[in-house]
Amino acid sequence: MAEQPDAGDTDETASDAVADPPVDSDASDAPVDASTDSVDSTTADPADPADPADPADPADDTTTDGGTTQSGLPADELDQPDTSVVDDGMVGDGPQSDQEMPLADHIEEMMRRLGVVFLVAGIVTILVYPFAGETINFLWASHIPEAATNRPRLYGPLEFILTKLKVAGLAGILIGLPVFVYQTYRFMRPGLYPQERRYYLSSVPTSLVLGIFGVLFAHFLILPFIFAYFSEYTEDAAVVAFGLQETFNLILIMMGWMALIFQIPLFIMLAIMMGIVTREWLEAKRLIFWGSFLGIAFIFSPDPTGMAPIIVTLTMVVLFEGTLAIRRWTGN
């Protein structure tokens, strides 16, 4: 029968085991590392969204084997910008010279460039004024029936001087048109692409040519028809007395109107080229434009008989539709 251990020996042995745990001699000799008593600084809370190691963080693009990232993009495309959205939703990239400016600076620049246009037109008017008397005699002899007997009548002391200023002002308008187109080009130049700049510059002399054609169109076609109509519908009832101011108001306004109206093809081409409108949109809205042409012609025409507004309206419609037809047929 085995010998039973003494209870006192058992308690003593257990107390010795608790009181004197085994100590590793090598570990006791090593210095204590303070980092073992704290949380590793590189280990972050998984719930922290800024943790670069957090798998839920979309910015974590650690490169894996095969040259791809955790987001599925190739590593060489990681830093490429997203070009699908530019300028707050506007697709496409503008010219490098295009820079945003405060509205006040835009308005100041626009007013300065308009001032240049008026300055040039004023200088031309002053230079032409000494020759305005000969121009009045030429236009009177060209359009007034029996000009030798129907001499101009003056009904005010300043009529002749004011008429000379208006005649000289017509020359200022002709020269001011290309200057206006050029100044608008300078105003819009930072936002234009190179091919748009070339087209806009080519429109500067084109504006002058179209203005001259408009004046000649009024001189050779519209004005002779209007004055012949005046003489015919009054010959059985009265004799027309041609006053200088009223007569030249009609002549100069018709010439100036035609100079402006003949710019319609140029402005349509510029608007389409710059993407402001399309040919299809203009064709769909043609009735609105026709009505606008008629209203403008009747508001600004000095002819009380209604013939001049009708002719002006027809001219505007023909230029509008002709420009669209050329673009439709040529595709250019």
Secondary structure, DSSP 4 states (H G I P E B T S, - for coil): -PPPPPHHHHHHHHHHHHHS----HHHHHSPPPGGGGS--TT---TT-TT-TT-TT-TT---B-TTSBBTTS-BGGGTT----SSBTTTB-S---TT-----HHHHHHHHHHHHHHHHHHHHHHHHHHGGGHHHHHHHHHHHHSTTTTTS--B--STTHHHHHHHHHHHHHHHHHHHHHHHHHHHHHHGGGS-HHHHHHHHHHHHHHHHHHHHHHHHIIIIIHHHHHHHHHHHHTTT-----BHHHHHHHHHHHHHHHHHHTTHHHHHHHHHHTTSS-HHHHHHTHHHHHHHHHHHHHHH---TTSHHHHHHHHHHHHHHHHHHHHHHHH--
